[in-house]
């Protein structure tokens, strides 16, 4: 009878002590035999006492501590390089994990079963569920549109009805097989890529493929998977192996936008060719214009820097300094209490309670008689929009026909002292209606000015010029 293969688990972390400790707790409950597992945590110079806490709570975990933050790329390369130095065949498989996931007790067992039984498969990844909505799939692996640089996430946002309403803790230990829960779902499916949030690979194939390209973060695991596919191996996502991860929609892009732009171009160059790069560059220039129109000139600058650095052949980590417009959520009261801000416009896309801002606006409304909140709604009201969010709010119904909507926007340019927008669902024309703009999300806010026409015209000119060339 075959014994259980020895596996080295590699986790990379940076300043996420709470998350990595939760992950280690979930690993202690795995159904896979613990004596066949070794755990390595690569710490990217955390300053939140991650290393000390892991030493105290999990003394058997091997720590590799980098002198600086090397990103996901450098962190996993540190762990992989360490694995490659181990005696030959000490570990049959390597399991790569993000620091901010929790894993189902059978997650590893199901991945191992695939690699044990199908020799031509080299990589098996878990189905990634959402931490915020534990019954909703974020991705079951993905395909790569190599001509456009897009990831096609399988089963994205699909709901598993039998899991609805249950917490992650309730789901971690129960028996779950999505191939029985979802229509037309196999126990595993071939894909182009699985995220290193939970990626099991044959150690011999990992060593043959080599270290990750120096992307710092983002698209590094995608490139590695495409490289392994070119070597002739299969890559699959399992419907029986589950992890829970914070979904991308809850992560508002700031400095990471630079790496997304630069690295996807390197990916296309290496695996797609010149045609893919040409198409991607056109879309990137449109994205520069889009962020400029939103009043996010710093983001537009990051995108342009990513494009420029690709052409300059710059890899690795880049020192990025953002504009001083980012604030913690607690600072919103100070912002809206400014006596210069009297009229505020909030669209239906902003849910004040979800963003924890309802109490702040309600407090200012109680304290200031000159403070007015206008709540913008579409003509077709959804049930959850019918109830008021604030006392004394003034409701404005957005016209249904586009000529009237256009006139509404034009007639109210810079009418409001402050326009509040959701970072998750920004409405482009609203960026021109306020003297100041407040973009909100679940982590922070950013205070900005109305877009500048000269900058917009410059971006339009650049976009038109790129089309001609």
C-alpha positions in Angstrom: 0.0 0.0 0.0 1.4 3.4 -1.0 2.2 5.7 1.9 1.1 9.3 1.9 3.5 11.5 0.0 5.6 14.0 2.0 4.6 17.6 1.3 6.3 20.9 1.9 3.8 23.7 2.5 5.1 27.2 1.5 3.3 30.3 2.8 4.4 33.9 2.1 3.3 36.7 4.4 3.8 40.4 4.9 2.1 42.3 7.8 -0.9 40.0 8.0 -0.4 38.4 11.4 -4.1 37.8 12.1 -4.6 36.2 8.7 -1.6 33.9 8.7 -2.3 32.7 12.2 -5.8 31.8 11.1 -4.4 29.9 8.2 -2.0 28.0 10.4 -5.0 27.1 12.6 -6.9 25.7 9.7 -3.9 23.7 8.6 -3.8 22.0 12.0 -7.2 20.5 11.2 -6.3 19.0 7.9 -7.4 15.4 7.2 -4.0 14.8 5.6 -1.6 13.1 8.0 0.4 15.8 9.9 3.6 13.7 10.1 3.8 13.9 6.3 3.8 17.7 6.3 6.4 20.4 6.9 5.4 24.0 6.9 7.6 26.9 5.8 6.5 30.5 6.3 8.4 33.1 4.3 8.1 36.5 6.1 8.8 39.5 3.9 10.2 41.7 6.7 6.8 42.2 8.5 6.7 44.9 11.2 3.5 43.6 13.0 5.3 40.9 15.0 4.2 38.1 12.7 7.5 36.2 13.2 7.3 36.4 17.0 3.7 35.2 17.1 4.4 32.3 14.8 7.4 31.3 16.9 5.3 31.4 20.1 2.2 29.6 18.8 3.6 27.3 16.1 7.2 26.4 17.1 7.3 23.6 14.6 6.8 26.0 11.6 10.1 26.7 9.8 10.5 30.5 9.3 12.5 32.1 6.5 12.8 35.8 7.1 13.7 38.2 4.3 15.5 41.4 5.0 13.0 43.4 3.0 9.6 43.0 1.4 10.2 41.0 -1.8 6.6 40.8 -2.7 4.7 37.6 -3.6 7.3 36.8 -6.3 10.3 37.2 -4.1 8.6 35.5 -1.2 7.6 32.4 -3.1 11.0 32.3 -4.8 12.6 32.3 -1.4 10.5 29.3 -0.4 11.0 27.5 -3.7 14.7 28.0 -3.7 14.8 26.6 -0.2 12.7 23.6 -1.3 15.1 22.9 -4.3 18.0 22.7 -1.8 16.4 19.8 0.1 17.6 16.3 -0.5 16.3 14.7 -3.7 12.8 13.3 -3.4 12.4 14.4 0.2 9.1 16.1 -0.8 7.0 14.7 -3.5 4.8 17.7 -3.7 4.9 21.4 -2.8 1.8 23.2 -1.6 1.8 27.0 -2.2 -0.6 29.1 -0.1 -1.5 32.7 0.2 -1.3 34.0 3.8 -4.9 35.3 3.8 -6.8 32.1 3.1 -8.3 29.4 5.2 -8.5 25.9 3.9 -11.1 23.1 4.2 -9.9 20.1 6.1 -10.0 18.0 2.9 -8.4 20.6 0.7 -5.0 19.0 0.5 -6.2 15.4 0.5 -8.3 16.1 -2.6 -5.5 17.8 -4.5 -3.1 15.0 -3.6 -5.6 12.4 -4.9 -5.6 14.0 -8.3 -1.8 14.1 -8.7 -1.4 10.6 -7.3 -3.8 9.2 -9.8 -3.1 11.2 -13.0 0.6 11.3 -13.8 0.3 13.8 -16.7 -1.1 16.4 -14.3 1.5 18.5 -12.6 -0.5 21.2 -10.9 -3.8 21.0 -9.0 -5.5 24.0 -7.4 -8.4 24.5 -5.1 -11.7 26.1 -5.8 -11.5 29.6 -4.3 -14.6 30.6 -2.3 -15.3 34.2 -1.0 -14.5 35.0 2.6 -17.2 37.7 2.6 -19.9 35.4 1.1 -18.6 31.9 2.0 -21.2 30.2 -0.3 -20.1 32.1 -3.4 -17.4 30.9 -5.8 -14.6 33.4 -6.6 -12.9 31.1 -9.1 -12.5 27.5 -10.0 -9.3 28.0 -11.9 -9.1 30.2 -14.9 -8.3 30.4 -18.6 -6.0 33.1 -20.0 -7.1 35.2 -22.9 -3.6 35.5 -24.2 -4.5 37.9 -27.0 -6.0 40.4 -24.5 -4.4 39.7 -21.2 -7.7 38.9 -19.4 -8.3 36.1 -17.0 -11.5 34.1 -17.6 -12.5 33.0 -14.1 -14.4 29.7 -14.1 -17.7 29.6 -12.1 -17.1 33.2 -11.0 -19.8 34.4 -8.6 -21.8 31.2 -8.8 -23.7 30.4 -5.6 -23.7 27.0 -3.9 -27.2 27.0 -2.5 -26.6 24.3 0.1 -23.9 26.5 1.7 -25.9 29.7 1.6 -26.0 31.5 5.0 -23.3 29.4 6.6 -20.2 30.8 8.0 -16.7 29.8 7.0 -16.2 28.1 10.4 -19.3 26.0 9.8 -18.1 25.0 6.4 -14.4 24.1 7.2 -15.0 20.6 8.5 -18.1 19.4 6.7 -18.1 17.2 3.6 -18.3 19.4 0.4 -18.2 18.2 -3.2 -19.1 20.9 -5.6 -19.3 18.4 -8.5 -22.5 17.2 -6.8 -23.8 20.6 -5.9 -23.4 22.4 -9.2 -24.8 21.6 -12.6 -22.4 20.2 -15.2 -19.5 20.3 -12.9 -16.8 17.6 -12.9 -14.7 16.7 -9.9 -11.8 18.5 -11.6 -11.4 20.5 -14.8 -8.4 21.4 -17.0 -7.5 25.1 -16.9 -4.7 27.4 -17.9 -3.9 28.6 -14.5 -4.7 28.2 -10.8 -3.8 30.8 -8.2 -1.0 30.3 -5.8 -3.6 30.9 -3.1 -3.7 27.1 -3.1 -1.5 25.4 -5.7 -0.2 21.8 -5.3 2.7 21.0 -7.7 5.0 18.0 -8.2 8.3 19.1 -6.7 10.3 17.7 -9.7 8.2 19.8 -12.1 8.6 22.9 -9.9 12.3 22.6 -10.0 12.3 21.9 -13.8 10.2 25.0 -14.4 12.4 27.1 -12.2 11.8 30.2 -10.1 9.1 32.8 -10.9 9.8 35.7 -13.2 10.6 38.9 -11.2 7.2 40.5 -11.2 7.1 41.4 -7.5 3.4 40.8 -7.3 0.5 39.8 -9.6 0.6 37.6 -12.8 3.7 35.8 -11.5 1.7 32.6 -10.7 -0.1 32.9 -14.0 3.1 33.1 -16.0 4.5 30.1 -14.0 1.4 28.0 -14.9 1.6 28.9 -18.6 5.3 28.0 -18.5 4.4 24.6 -17.0 1.7 24.0 -19.6 4.3 24.7 -22.4 6.4 21.9 -20.8 3.5 19.5 -21.6 1.9 19.1 -18.2 -1.7 19.4 -17.3 -3.1 22.0 -14.8 -6.4 21.4 -13.1 -8.8 23.0 -10.6 -10.6 20.7 -8.1 -14.3 21.0 -7.2 -13.6 18.9 -4.1 -10.8 21.0 -2.7 -12.0 24.4 -1.2 -10.3 27.4 0.3 -11.8 30.8 1.3 -10.1 34.0 0.2 -10.9 37.7 0.2 -12.4 38.4 -3.2 -10.8 40.9 -5.6 -13.8 43.2 -5.6 -13.0 44.0 -1.9 -9.5 45.0 -2.8 -9.5 48.5 -4.3 -6.5 48.9 -6.6 -4.0 51.5 -5.6 -0.3 51.0 -6.0 -0.8 47.4 -7.2 -2.2 48.9 -10.5 1.3 49.6 -11.6 2.2 45.9 -11.4 -1.0 44.7 -13.0 -0.3 46.8 -16.1 3.4 46.2 -16.4 3.3 42.5 -15.6 0.4 41.6 -17.9 2.4 43.1 -20.8 5.4 40.9 -19.9 3.1 37.9 -19.8 1.6 38.7 -23.2 5.1 39.3 -24.7 6.3 35.9 -23.4 3.3 33.8 -24.2 1.2 35.7 -26.7 3.3 37.7 -29.1 3.2 41.2 -30.5 -0.5 41.2 -31.5 -1.6 40.8 -27.9 0.6 43.6 -26.7 -0.7 46.0 -29.3 -4.3 45.4 -28.3 -3.5 45.5 -24.6 -1.7 48.9 -25.0 -4.8 50.4 -26.6 -6.9 49.3 -23.7 -4.3 50.5 -21.2 -4.4 54.0 -22.7 -8.2 54.0 -22.5 -7.8 53.0 -18.8 -5.5 56.0 -18.3 -8.2 58.3 -19.7 -10.9 56.6 -17.6 -9.0 57.2 -14.3 -8.3 60.8 -15.3 -12.0 61.4 -15.9 -12.7 60.0 -12.4 -10.3 62.6 -10.9 -7.8 59.8 -10.0 -4.8 61.3 -11.7 -2.4 59.4 -9.4 -3.9 56.1 -10.6 -3.7 57.2 -14.2 0.0 58.0 -13.6 0.6 54.5 -12.1 -0.9 52.9 -15.2 1.3 55.1 -17.5 4.3 54.2 -15.4 3.6 50.5 -15.8 3.3 50.9 -19.6 6.5 53.0 -19.8 8.5 50.6 -17.5 7.5 47.7 -19.7 9.1 49.4 -22.7 12.1 50.3 -20.6 12.5 46.6 -19.6 12.2 47.3 -15.9 11.3 44.4 -13.6 10.9 43.8 -9.9 9.9 46.1 -7.1 9.3 49.8 -7.8 9.3 52.5 -5.2 5.8 54.0 -5.4 4.6 57.2 -3.7 0.9 58.0 -3.9 -0.7 61.4 -3.6 -1.6 62.5 -0.1 -5.3 62.1 -0.7 -5.8 58.8 1.1 -7.3 58.7 4.6 -8.6 56.2 7.1 -12.3 55.7 7.5 -12.2 57.4 10.9 -11.1 60.6 9.1 -14.3 61.0 7.2 -16.0 62.9 10.0 -13.3 65.6 9.9 -13.6 65.8 6.1 -17.4 66.2 6.0 -17.5 68.5 9.1 -15.5 71.2 7.1 -17.8 74.2 7.1 -17.0 74.7 3.4 -18.9 71.5 2.7 -22.6 72.1 2.9 -24.2 70.2 -0.1 -23.4 66.6 -0.6 -24.5 64.2 -3.3 -24.5 60.4 -2.7 -25.6 58.0 -5.4 -27.4 54.7 -4.9 -24.1 52.8 -5.4 -22.8 53.9 -2.0 -24.2 51.9 0.8 -23.4 54.0 3.9 -24.0 51.3 6.4 -21.8 48.8 4.6 -19.0 51.3 4.4 -19.5 52.2 8.1 -20.1 55.9 7.2 -23.8 56.1 8.0 -23.3 57.2 11.6 -20.8 59.9 10.5 -23.1 61.6 8.1 -26.1 61.2 10.5 -24.0 63.0 13.2 -23.1 65.9 11.0 -26.7 66.2 9.8 -27.8 66.5 13.5 -25.1 69.0 14.4 -25.4 71.4 11.3 -28.5 72.9 10.0 -26.6 74.1 6.8 -25.6 70.6 5.9 -27.7 68.9 3.2 -27.4 65.4 1.8 -28.9 64.6 -1.7 -29.5 61.0 -2.4 -29.4 60.1 -6.1 -31.5 57.2 -7.2 -32.3 55.6 -10.6 -35.9 55.6 -11.9 -36.3 51.9 -11.3 -35.9 51.5 -7.6 -34.8 48.2 -6.1 -36.4 47.1 -2.8 -33.2 47.8 -0.8 -33.1 51.4 -2.1 -36.6 52.3 -0.8 -35.6 52.8 2.9 -33.9 56.0 3.8 -30.2 55.9 4.8 -30.1 59.3 6.6 -32.5 61.6 8.4 -33.7 64.5 6.2 -32.0 63.3 3.1 -33.3 64.8 -0.2 -34.0 62.3 -2.9 -33.3 62.9 -6.5 -34.5 60.6 -9.2 -32.2 60.3 -12.2 -34.0 60.6 -15.5 -34.4 57.4 -17.5 -33.8 58.8 -21.0 -30.1 59.5 -21.9 -30.7 63.1 -23.2 -32.4 64.1 -19.9 -29.7 62.3 -17.9 -27.0 64.1 -19.9 -28.7 67.5 -19.2 -29.0 66.6 -15.5 -25.2 66.0 -15.4 -24.3 69.1 -17.5 -26.6 71.4 -15.5 -25.1 70.3 -12.2 -21.3 70.5 -12.9 -19.6 71.6 -9.7 -22.9 72.3 -8.1 -22.2 70.2 -5.0 -19.5 70.8 -2.5 -18.8 67.1 -2.2 -19.8 64.1 -4.2 -19.4 60.7 -2.5 -18.6 57.7 -4.8 -18.1 54.0 -4.3 -14.7 52.8 -5.3 -16.3 49.5 -6.3 -19.0 51.1 -8.6 -18.0 54.6 -9.6 -20.3 56.6 -11.9 -18.1 58.5 -14.4 -20.3 61.7 -14.9 -20.6 62.2 -11.1 -16.9 63.0 -10.9 -17.7 66.4 -12.5 -20.6 67.4 -10.3 -18.6 68.1 -7.1 -16.0 70.6 -6.1 -14.5 67.8 -4.2 -14.8 64.0 -4.6 -14.8 61.4 -1.8 -14.2 57.8 -3.0 -15.1 55.3 -0.3 -14.5 51.6 0.1 -14.3 49.1 3.0 -10.7 50.0 3.9 -10.0 53.7 3.3 -11.3 56.8 1.6 -9.6 59.2 -0.9 -10.4 62.9 -1.2 -9.9 64.4 -4.6 -10.6 67.4 -6.8 -12.8 67.6 -9.9 -10.9 66.4 -13.0 -8.8 69.0 -14.7 -9.8 69.7 -18.3 -6.2 70.3 -19.5 -5.2 66.9 -18.2 -8.2 65.2 -19.8 -7.5 66.8 -23.2 -3.9 65.7 -23.0 -5.0 62.1 -22.4 -7.5 62.2 -25.2 -4.8 63.5 -27.5 -2.4 60.7 -26.4 -5.1 58.1 -27.0 -6.0 59.4 -30.5 -2.3 59.6 -31.3 -1.8 55.9 -30.2 -4.6 54.8 -32.5 -3.1 56.5 -35.5 0.3 55.0 -34.8 
